[in-house]
Amino acid sequence: MSIKELTKQALADKKAKGFRTGTVPYGFAVQEDGKLIEEPNSQEVLSIVRSYRASKLPWRKICDVLNNDGIYNRQGRPWNHNNLRRCCGYGRSGKDEKAAYELFNTTPCSNPNERRKKK
């Protein structure tokens, strides 16, 4: 077996046992046993973002509000609209859009420009 195949198999085995592989999503932390748990402070930020998105506030304005209130990302840096969108599930793939729909109860679409046209 090649290194690529061995790595894929090891990650699949780990995932099958319920362990997280890849980046830990915003709003969660990893326990010592490798399982995800909600991180209260980050979950509060997500709740704030949800409420602003429900009132149709643009991502850039939400970033301004968070940064002005001294609420920064995990690295302690100010939010920008791109990293805030990604942390909230709005990535580049349709799968991310569907997850964001579940999280934020907004219309999923693969093209962000389509979302703007629907308003």
Disulfide bonds with the S-S distance in Angstrom:
none
